[in-house]
Amino acid sequence: MPREEARIAGTVDYVVIPAPFPCSLALFTCPCGAKAADDPRHATPKGWTTAADGSVRCPACSAKS
């Protein structure tokens, strides 16, 4: 009787970072394309502002308005 072929399931790579506890980051994106990563507990990254419609603005766009 022929042997069945092995079925290998797809795997996911995990990267372990040397941190004392798990952490999360939020990615904030300005309409101009600028991006900043910050603590998700903050409403905006340092130097960024919130527009009237609730979207975030980078320091360059904040200075223009």
Secondary structure as a PSIPRED ss2 file (coil, helix, strand):
# PSIPRED VFORMAT (PSIPRED V4.0)

   1 M C   1.000  0.000  0.000
   2 P C   1.000  0.000  0.000
   3 R C   1.000  0.000  0.000
   4 E C   1.000  0.000  0.000
   5 E C   1.000  0.000  0.000
   6 A C   1.000  0.000  0.000
   7 R C   1.000  0.000  0.000
   8 I C   1.000  0.000  0.000
   9 A C   1.000  0.000  0.000
  10 G C   1.000  0.000  0.000
  11 T C   1.000  0.000  0.000
  12 V C   1.000  0.000  0.000
  13 D C   1.000  0.000  0.000
  14 Y C   1.000  0.000  0.000
  15 V C   1.000  0.000  0.000
  16 V C   1.000  0.000  0.000
  17 I C   1.000  0.000  0.000
  18 P C   1.000  0.000  0.000
  19 A C   1.000  0.000  0.000
  20 P C   1.000  0.000  0.000
  21 F C   1.000  0.000  0.000
  22 P C   1.000  0.000  0.000
  23 C C   1.000  0.000  0.000
  24 S C   1.000  0.000  0.000
  25 L C   1.000  0.000  0.000
  26 A E   0.000  0.000  1.000
  27 L E   0.000  0.000  1.000
  28 F E   0.000  0.000  1.000
  29 T E   0.000  0.000  1.000
  30 C C   1.000  0.000  0.000
  31 P C   1.000  0.000  0.000
  32 C C   1.000  0.000  0.000
  33 G C   1.000  0.000  0.000
  34 A C   1.000  0.000  0.000
  35 K E   0.000  0.000  1.000
  36 A E   0.000  0.000  1.000
  37 A E   0.000  0.000  1.000
  38 D E   0.000  0.000  1.000
  39 D C   1.000  0.000  0.000
  40 P C   1.000  0.000  0.000
  41 R C   1.000  0.000  0.000
  42 H C   1.000  0.000  0.000
  43 A C   1.000  0.000  0.000
  44 T C   1.000  0.000  0.000
  45 P C   1.000  0.000  0.000
  46 K C   1.000  0.000  0.000
  47 G C   1.000  0.000  0.000
  48 W C   1.000  0.000  0.000
  49 T E   0.000  0.000  1.000
  50 T E   0.000  0.000  1.000
  51 A C   1.000  0.000  0.000
  52 A C   1.000  0.000  0.000
  53 D C   1.000  0.000  0.000
  54 G C   1.000  0.000  0.000
  55 S C   1.000  0.000  0.000
  56 V E   0.000  0.000  1.000
  57 R E   0.000  0.000  1.000
  58 C C   1.000  0.000  0.000
  59 P H   0.000  1.000  0.000
  60 A H   0.000  1.000  0.000
  61 C H   0.000  1.000  0.000
  62 S H   0.000  1.000  0.000
  63 A H   0.000  1.000  0.000
  64 K H   0.000  1.000  0.000
  65 S C   1.000  0.000  0.000
